[in-house]
Amino acid sequence: MGEITMGKRTLSVKNLMKLLWKMEDALFISVPAGRMQRKFQKNW
């Protein structure tokens, strides 16, 4: 099982891993940013 078919698109495992890494990076960036925003909102 080397490929996962999503609708018409076929994602290879490598592409899937890249996608996951990008999503993880986005989460690591957005989560601390969201925490900082909440702190600032409390101060206001």
C-alpha positions as CSV (number, residue, x, y, z in Angstrom):
1,M,0.0,0.0,0.0
2,G,2.2,2.8,-1.3
3,E,-0.5,5.3,-2.3
4,I,-3.7,6.7,-0.9
5,T,-6.3,7.8,-3.4
6,M,-8.3,10.9,-2.4
7,G,-11.0,11.5,-5.0
8,K,-9.2,12.0,-8.3
9,R,-5.9,12.8,-6.7
10,T,-3.4,10.2,-5.7
11,L,-1.1,11.2,-2.9
12,S,2.2,9.3,-2.5
13,V,3.5,8.6,1.0
14,K,6.3,11.2,0.5
15,N,3.8,13.9,-0.4
16,L,1.6,12.9,2.5
17,M,4.6,13.2,4.9
18,K,5.5,16.6,3.5
19,L,1.9,17.7,4.0
20,L,1.9,16.5,7.6
21,W,5.2,18.3,8.3
22,K,3.8,21.5,6.9
23,M,0.6,21.1,9.0
24,E,2.7,20.4,12.1
25,D,4.9,23.5,11.5
26,A,1.7,25.6,11.1
27,L,0.4,24.3,14.4
28,F,3.6,24.9,16.2
29,I,3.6,28.5,14.9
30,S,0.0,29.3,15.4
31,V,-0.5,27.7,18.9
32,P,2.1,29.8,20.7
33,A,0.9,32.9,18.8
34,G,-2.7,32.2,19.9
35,R,-1.5,31.9,23.5
36,M,0.3,35.2,23.3
37,Q,-2.7,37.0,21.8
38,R,-4.9,35.7,24.7
39,K,-2.3,37.1,27.2
40,F,-2.4,40.5,25.5
41,Q,-6.2,40.5,25.5
42,K,-6.2,39.8,29.3
43,N,-3.9,42.7,29.8
44,W,-6.2,45.0,27.9
